[in-house]
Amino acid sequence: MLKVQVRAGRMKVSAALRARVERRVGLSLGRFGERIGEVVVRLSVAGEDTRCQIDVALRPRKVQIEDRSPEVLGAVTHAADRVAGSIARLLERERQWDEHPAPPRR
């Protein structure tokens, strides 16, 4: 099971919102579970928007995505979708590299 940490700084986050954020991010990243070491979701207020930053520690890399939206769950949903896409592209490039390494330099 993927463990998602939610950090909110000065912003108040209810237990229900925390559970929804954990569930939403978990659904987006669950398929990469064995490759993910840690997931941290940072929520903060940025003017009239909510800022959502998601840090994913892949073994051995790190992927970081940030998004803003007037609604908390909108920012979380968009950031979770973007980070999942970034991880999928990264893992696909790694797979292709493993299958077809560059020829040795002369």
N, C-alpha and C positions, 0 to 999 in steps of 0.2 A: 504494500500500500504506500502510495506517495504521501510524504509528509510535507504540508504547506504551512509555512509560518506567515502570519499576518501581523504587520507592524504598522501602527497608525500615528506615532508621535503625539502631536497635540490634538489630533482629530479623535472624537469619540466614536467607537465602533461597538455596536451591540453584539451580543452573542449570536443573534439570528443573522446579522449581516456578516459576521466573521464566518459562520458556517456556510453561508451562500458563496462567499468569496473562495473559501477552501474547496467547496464542491465544484465550482465553475472552473477554477484553475486545474484542479485534479482531473476533471473530465477532459480538458484540452491536452494535458500532458501525460495522462495515464499510459498511453501506448508506448511512451519512452521510459517507463518506470525503471527498468534495470540499468539504464544509462545515466539516470539523474541521481545526483548525490544530495542536493538540497535545493529547495525552492523558497524564496523569500518574496512576499508581496508587501510593498511599502505604499501606504495610502497617505495622502496629504492634501491640504487645500491650497490651490493655486489661483488666487483671485476669486472668480466666481465658479471656477472649474474644480473638479477633483482630479488629482494627479495620481496615477497608478504606475508604479515601477515594479517590474517583475525581474528578479535575478534568479537564473537557473544555473546551478553548478553541474555541468556535464563532466563526466570523467573522460579526459582531463581538462576540459575547457569550461568557459563561462559565457553565457548568453544573457544580455540585458536588454530589455525593451521598456519603453516609457510611453504612456498615452494619457491624454486628458479628455475629460468630458464633463458636462454639467451634472451628470448623474454618476454616482459611485459605480453601480453595476455596469453601466455603459463603458466606463473607462476600464474596468476589470475585464469585461467580455472582449473588448477590442484588443487589449494588451495580451490576454491569454491566447487569442487566436493568432496574433502576430508572432508571439514567442514560439508557439507550436509550429508555425510555418518555418520560422528561422531554424529551429532544431531539425525539422525534417530535411530542409535543404542541406544543412551542415552534415548530417548523417549520410545523406545520399552522396555528397561529394566525397566523404571518407570512404564509403563503400566502393565508389568508382575508382578512387585512387588505389585501394587495396587490390581491386581486380585488374587494373591496367596501370601499373606504375610507370613513371617516366623512364625512358631508356637512359642508361648510364652516360654521363658526360665524357667526352674524349679529350 
